[in-house]
Amino acid sequence: MRFRFAILTFFLLTPSGAFAQACGGPWGEFLNGVRQEAVAAGVPVDAANAVIAAARQSADVLKRDRSQSVFRQSFLKFSGRAVSGDRLRRGAQMRQKHSAVFDRAQREFGVPPEVILAFWAMETDYGAVMGNFSTISALATLAHDCRRPALFRPQLIAAMALVGRGELALTETGAWAGEIGHVQMLPGDILARGMDGDGDGRVQIKTSAPDAIMSAAKMLEFHGWRAGEPWLMEVTAPESLDWSQTGLAAVRSVADWRAMGVAARAGSLPQLDAALIAPQGRKGPKFLAFHNFTKVYLEWNKSLVNTTTAAYLATRLGGAAPYLKGQTDPAFSGDEMIALQQRLQAKGHDVGKVDGILGAKTRAAVHAEQMRAGLPADGWPTRKLLSGLK
Ligand SMILES: [Ca+2]
């Protein structure tokens, strides 16, 4: 699971001042330095030696790292593809197949089965696509590269420790950035939070779905999952709602939302705080996003489209009805989005990188311009707004 950016979760080994976060330089020298650091921290010499002997610098990995594909799909488009009938059916089958493990994960960590299933589906399509990159070479390459050595060097050392435990093969394959197995976890997270779900005494999140399920639950609990609370609930809201009061930054009590005319589509809303999000604008699907969404899902991935889709998939796997699609204003093309970002920038807004993506900063700028123009401020850009910005 790619909960990898917020905190370096690797705490088995204490970082030592003697080993700076060195990167670059001759490959062999670099690996030797990592080996020394690992051995000093308690990794068996044999394991450290075996890993550096197996590590190859990978041009493919660097290429992937430099060209991470940009995420331009709208919520309706992306969720329409990601939440398919086939995925829901296979999710139900997996739930049944591993029911004892899912029940245990919920008992011990408070995370419901459908939430783990949705992450599993989003990460690897329930284990169908786990990646073909050599894990050790990927981590060594990214640790050597000077873009993010502080993230990847500890992961390489953690991989050495896993090899020492017999829980990682030198030939292991996974994602280009070193994540492994059904829920794509990094070695440091596997060391710190890996769980043995099938009782064979080892943590193997690639070959054992029960191990992956338990480890994912523990990971979610570690990142702040609150048992018994929802993450995302679809709601209806009146057209006349003050849309400037919505968005992730505007958290208020459910009682407040109710007073503003917001209602659950099914069931009843719990007495909690929530933000109202409308990823495709006020005419599209609307959700209340609770702590488990704003704190845990958004830690997993910063893209609102991605996280809302994963969270929505979990609700569907838990039995929720498909969202009300509504009649939304059509999404911008990449070129239109770039034009919008340039015009917003010219008006003094910080839109981050002009990349054609409707990210959090662009949404906030749209929001501000909508308020200025007296339009419903739902953060969803329309052609009317774009032409008004000329
Ligand atoms: Ca196991």
Residues whose N, C-alpha, C, O or C-beta is under 5 A from the ligand:
A	BS01	CA	D196 G197 D198 G199 D200 G201 R202 V203 Q204 S208 D211
